[in-house]
């Protein structure tokens, strides 16, 4: 091949490559369109771990799309009240929310099953059910009737049983107790004589201090320490049997989500799962230090007695029997959870339980 012919052909090839590059740009731009959404949280910024889940999610989406998919996060109350986050999203007031689905159980008990209900699964069990047991699809089947699409976006791990002004040793001690507790737990506790109270987070401390209520549940050591409950209700009970592994959800307006390009939908699912794992990891890291600090400042740790736990378990099953007999949607999801629950705790007691128990004994003996 002579030099002139080579240069001519090389030039054509170079022009072709340049043209291909020019043509590729619009295709990339089309697959990563510029989108800005608003997300309303159910949580205040002061609860940085649970509120922060939405910020982690938003940051990951922005980074993965070179800033083309931006989701602005607003704290509860900035755009809409925290407990109206899902309603605002379904209505299209905002495109997304970060919330806990059991907040809306009063509209339909099935709402609660995507998050946590008494004596269901722990955090690992909920994640296993959601991601590999069909839980995400089952819950989205329900959410679709509400105009929403949802994916797990956080978990606190098993919560504490709450703060009490006096010791609770027997089931009889629950009779007439005024307790800030809601949702399923309130319905179960009501069957044991407790008087459930619906009180906003900021009003719990003064209510305990004045004796307007006798007890209150919140989340766990890291979040509870910020509110100073040990000063007015020193008995800190565990476990929070009503929230063994509460899933926090990222929810999206169904029409808006389905209009996203397929790659954006995939990124939403991926970033949500990352935020889900990150929140649980962060709580697991922060709670040990917080519980030591609480005890040092007056909190007195107390376990619920086996008698109380057994009575609550029996009453919870009464509630489930009532709900499954009248609500087919609830029954479909609950049947899936309970079927997996049997196997989950069968496996958990073999290796995990024995390893953890041995290591806990070493900790108590001062060997760790």
PyMOL commands that set and color helices and strands:
alter all, ss='L'
color gray80, all
select helices_A, chain A and resi 3-31+48-64+82-91+101-104+109-114+123-132+135-144+171-174+183-190+201-210+221-225+229-231+254-258+262-296+306-326+328-348+352-364
alter helices_A, ss='H'
color red, helices_A
select strands_A, chain A and resi 35-41+69-74+96-99+148-155+162-164+178-180+195-197+215-216+235-238+247-253+300-303
alter strands_A, ss='S'
color yellow, strands_A
deselect
rebuild
show_as cartoon
